[in-house]
Amino acid sequence: MKIYADENIERSIIEGLRRRKIEVVSAIELGYEGKPDEFHIQKASEIIAVILTHDFDFLRIASNTCVNHNGLIFAHSRNVSIGQCIRGVELIVNILSDIDMEWCDIRRSQLRQYFNNFLEKMASIELNRESYSEARTLFEKAIEFDPYQDFLHLGLMKCLVKLKLTALAKKHFLNYRKKLQEDLKLEPVDELYEYFNGIN
């Protein structure tokens, strides 16, 4: 697996990954500093590389089904140390590169769950920090991975209300309730109903 390091990735991370025999292409080394996010996604796609970034905007762009890319590794710059980032990327590369091993599907599933747990944790942290736009992006991404968790939808609705998007928050609840009823024959938890009914 090849890694495309966005311009915000520290040199020490790039060097640490290369010392571990991971192929890393640096946007800065290629002279792409200051280019828009869409440009980096296109360049990474052209060389069949997975993007490594600290930038929340990449999560929003990559979640768009119309955008072609080979994957994204997001490392939060405030909550993930340089060493943790290097070890995390190394783990991902090792797991996803072993495509011929029988246990790979199980490990991929575990990795997917770890990633979703990480998204949930980061979304809650950003919500508590009142970084509502960033929290919204993370909640939306987590819901893509696991669409039936009431607390994720509640977190997203809280972000939308704080962003003064109350109509969108109400619409989201109604869409989720319909999906839950149709897919699982279930109703949202009382807390979600109460929050919905309290939206002005």
C-alpha positions in Angstrom: 0.0 0.0 0.0 1.3 3.4 -0.9 0.7 6.5 1.3 0.1 10.0 0.1 1.0 12.4 2.9 -1.0 15.6 2.7 0.9 18.8 3.2 -0.1 19.0 6.9 1.6 15.7 7.8 4.8 16.3 9.8 8.1 15.4 8.3 8.9 13.2 11.4 5.8 11.1 10.5 6.9 10.7 6.9 10.4 9.7 7.9 9.1 7.3 10.6 6.9 5.5 8.1 9.7 5.3 5.6 12.0 3.8 8.2 9.4 1.1 8.5 9.6 0.3 4.8 6.3 2.0 4.0 6.2 3.8 0.7 5.2 7.4 1.3 4.7 10.1 -1.3 4.9 13.6 0.2 2.7 16.4 -1.2 5.3 19.0 0.0 8.2 17.1 -1.7 6.2 17.1 -4.9 5.7 20.9 -4.7 2.0 20.7 -4.1 1.9 22.9 -1.0 -1.1 25.2 -0.9 -3.1 23.2 -3.4 -6.8 22.6 -2.7 -7.9 19.3 -1.0 -9.6 18.1 -4.2 -6.3 18.4 -6.0 -4.6 16.2 -3.4 -7.3 13.6 -3.7 -6.9 13.5 -7.4 -3.2 13.2 -7.3 -3.4 10.4 -4.7 -5.9 8.6 -6.9 -3.7 8.9 -9.9 -0.8 7.1 -8.1 -3.2 4.6 -6.4 -2.3 5.8 -2.9 -4.2 6.2 0.4 -4.3 9.7 1.7 -2.9 10.4 5.2 -4.1 13.7 6.7 -4.9 15.7 9.8 -7.5 17.8 7.9 -11.2 17.3 8.8 -12.2 18.6 5.3 -10.9 15.4 3.7 -13.5 13.4 5.7 -16.3 15.5 4.2 -14.9 15.3 0.7 -14.1 11.6 0.8 -17.6 10.7 2.1 -19.0 12.1 -1.1 -19.8 9.0 -3.2 -19.1 10.9 -6.4 -15.4 11.4 -5.4 -13.1 8.7 -6.5 -10.2 7.9 -4.1 -8.3 4.9 -2.8 -8.9 5.5 0.9 -8.2 7.9 3.7 -6.4 7.7 7.0 -7.3 10.5 9.3 -5.1 11.2 12.3 -6.3 14.0 14.6 -3.4 16.3 15.3 -4.5 17.2 18.8 -5.3 13.7 20.1 -2.9 11.4 18.2 0.8 11.7 18.9 3.4 11.4 16.2 4.4 7.9 17.5 0.8 6.8 17.6 0.2 8.0 14.1 3.2 6.1 12.8 2.2 2.9 14.6 -1.4 3.2 13.5 -0.6 3.7 9.8 1.9 0.8 10.0 -0.9 -1.4 11.4 -3.3 -0.4 8.7 -0.8 -0.9 5.9 0.2 -4.3 7.3 -3.4 -5.5 7.7 -4.7 -4.2 4.4 -1.7 -5.4 2.4 -2.1 -9.0 3.6 -5.0 -9.6 1.2 -4.3 -13.3 0.6 -4.3 -14.3 4.3 -7.4 -16.1 5.7 -7.5 -14.0 8.8 -7.4 -10.8 6.8 -11.2 -10.4 6.6 -11.5 -10.7 10.4 -8.8 -8.2 11.0 -10.3 -5.8 8.5 -13.6 -6.1 10.3 -11.8 -5.4 13.6 -10.0 -2.4 12.1 -13.3 -1.1 10.7 -14.8 -1.3 14.2 -11.7 0.4 15.8 -12.0 3.2 13.2 -15.7 3.7 13.9 -15.1 3.8 17.7 -12.4 6.4 17.0 -14.9 8.5 14.9 -17.5 8.3 17.7 -15.0 9.3 20.4 -13.6 12.2 18.3 -17.2 13.4 17.4 -18.1 13.6 21.1 -14.9 15.4 21.9 -15.5 18.0 19.2 -19.1 18.4 20.3 -18.0 19.1 23.9 -15.4 21.6 22.6 -18.3 23.3 20.7 -16.5 22.6 17.4 -19.9 21.9 15.9 -18.9 21.7 12.2 -16.1 19.3 12.9 -18.3 17.2 15.2 -21.0 17.1 12.5 -18.6 15.7 9.9 -17.4 13.0 12.3 -20.9 12.0 13.4 -22.0 11.8 9.7 -19.1 9.6 8.9 -19.7 7.4 11.9 -23.3 7.0 10.9 -22.2 5.8 7.5 -20.3 3.0 9.2 -23.1 2.1 11.7 -26.4 3.7 10.7 -28.5 2.3 13.6 -26.9 3.8 16.7 -29.3 6.3 18.3 -26.7 8.2 20.2 -24.8 9.0 16.9 -28.0 10.5 15.5 -28.6 12.4 18.7 -25.1 13.9 18.5 -25.6 14.9 14.9 -28.9 16.5 15.6 -27.3 18.5 18.5 -24.7 19.7 16.1 -27.2 20.8 13.5 -29.3 22.7 16.1 -26.1 24.4 17.4 -25.3 25.4 13.8 -28.9 26.8 13.6 -30.0 24.1 11.1 -33.0 23.1 13.1 -35.1 22.2 10.0 -32.3 19.9 8.9 -32.1 18.4 12.4 -35.9 17.6 12.4 -35.7 16.2 8.9 -32.8 14.0 9.9 -34.8 12.5 12.8 -37.8 11.8 10.6 -35.6 10.1 8.0 -33.8 8.0 10.6 -37.0 7.0 12.3 -38.4 5.8 9.0 -35.3 3.9 8.2 -35.3 2.3 11.6 -38.9 1.3 11.3 -38.5 -0.1 7.8 -35.2 -1.9 8.2 -35.4 -3.2 11.8 -39.1 -2.7 12.9 -37.8 -0.5 15.8 -38.4 2.9 17.1 -35.7 5.5 18.2 -35.0 5.6 22.0 -37.1 8.0 24.1 -34.2 10.4 24.5 -34.1 10.9 20.8 -37.8 11.5 20.6 -37.6 14.0 23.5 -34.8 15.9 21.9 -36.7 16.0 18.6 -39.9 17.3 20.3 -37.9 20.0 22.1 -36.4 21.5 19.0 -38.0 24.9 18.4 
